[in-house]
Amino acid sequence: MTAEELSKIIVKGMEDKKASDIVVMDLREINNSVSDFFVICSGSSDKQIEAISDAVEEEVYKSHKEKPWRNEGKRTNQWVLVDYIDVVAHIFLKDKREFYGLEELWGDAKITEIS
């Protein structure tokens, strides 16, 4: 499975739990990037953040039998990171997403907004 295919599966998991403001950031053209893609979304509560991160992991496992290399942030559910090495999903509470501003930090990336 390519990184691009994996990013689409992650988006589907996010959409299944009504994540908002989903964007896919293509980092492949950026020197020294940590991954090929970031998939970022927002949720409105810690319960929704948890549901979205679980749905992402379930969708990827269901389609390709892959588990994340690591995940972080599930204790507080304010910013959960699900790392598949080539693709990293970032699931934020809205205010935390604004505070950390990943889209601005990686401003050279090609950004695709998912409607």
Secondary structure, DSSP 8 states (H G I E B T S, - for coil): --HHHHHHHHHHHHHHTT-EEEEEEE-TTSTT-S-SEEEEEEESSHHHHHHHHHHHHHHHHHHH----SEEE-TTT-SEEEEE-SSEEEEEEEHHHHHHH-HHHHTTTSEEEE--
